[in-house]
Amino acid sequence: MKDPYVLEDGTLKNLLGITDYEELQQAETDIGYVKLINANREIHQECNPELLRKVHKHIFGDIFDWAGEYRTVPLYKTEVVIPGLSLEYAKPEDIEFKLEDIMEKMNEFDWEAKGIDEITKNFSGFIARMWRIHPFRDGNTRATLTFASIFAKQHGFEMDMSTLLDHLGRVEDEETGRILRYSLRDKLVLAALDEKDYPEPEHFEALIKRAIEHGINEKISSLSDIIER
């Protein structure tokens, strides 16, 4: 099946007229960074599939004409951590149903009655399963993380987005190519594996816990500043 989203060389079609894969990746990073940071201030609504679509549109609307629209083709993405294989992402016709199902469970969960360890474990699991649906042709990790940040704020345990953004990319040794630190996506892949494939959610959970702890500390610092004034 021909992928209608890509040019002949495999680069995604885009509004910027870029035909080089690496250049497009850099443009996505440069343009999307500010959008990621300010999404909490720009988007306010119930956490449902429509919010995820708005988030994706907010981040990528200047780059792709299909931003905010569910993909219409199957996806296969080779992953370093499973090595060279792909997760089985949702079929296009199942995307809406699967998102509604996972978000309904997230909204029904009693977050306020839980401590940080239980919040981290459950929240990480929900986010990993939602990410595995991969509703968009590109930009799923950034859209999912931004949605997660908005959800956390609405449910009383703010996350520090900068902690997550610092881990978006994989860090490699320039001379040997050896991986020094796996990317946030790598950790999501391991967390989203089926039970039969021996998932390793602890790596993603540790990063989410760090982001929540930083978010809590920032909130406390802000409140202290207000009191001191």
MOJOQUI-V627277 format. One record per run of one state. SS is the DSSP state (A for helix, B for strand, O for the rest). FROM is the first residue (numbers start at 1). TO is the last residue. Records with the same first field share a line. If there is no record, write none. Layout:
BEGIN
SS=FROM-TO ; FROM-TO
END
This chain:
BEGIN
O=1-5 ; 7-11 ; 13-20 ; 43-48 ; 61-78 ; 83-84 ; 86-91 ; 109-110 ; 114-115 ; 134-139 ; 155-160 ; 166-170 ; 173-178 ; 182-183 ; 193-194 ; 198-201 ; 229-229
B=6-6 ; 12-12 ; 79-79 ; 85-85 ; 171-172 ; 179-181
A=21-42 ; 49-60 ; 80-82 ; 92-108 ; 111-113 ; 116-133 ; 140-154 ; 161-165 ; 184-192 ; 195-197 ; 202-228
END
